[in-house]
Amino acid sequence: MTLKQKKVYDFIKKFIDKNGYSPSHQEIAAAMSITEPTARSHVLSLIRRKQIEMIPGTARSIQIVNV
């Protein structure tokens, strides 16, 4: 996992812990000072690494994978 991916992962985890639901790609982008496509790219990389998962067709569906 790259440093940027780790920062995105940590943000997602803290956001879910605080709010009870996952952040949108737009919220991730704003918090990380990156573009929305870049945020999506990091999320997809984390999914491929099996760090997070998403429920297709559902809004705010990012879940942390407990290993």
JOKA-V494546 format. One record per run of one state. SS is the DSSP state (a for helix, b for strand, c for the rest). FROM is the first residue (numbers start at 0). TO is the last residue. If there is no record, write none. Layout:
BEGIN
SS/FROM/TO ; SS/FROM/TO
END
This chain:
BEGIN
c/0/1 ; a/2/18 ; c/19/23 ; a/24/31 ; c/32/34 ; a/35/47 ; c/48/50 ; b/51/53 ; c/54/60 ; b/61/63 ; c/64/66
END
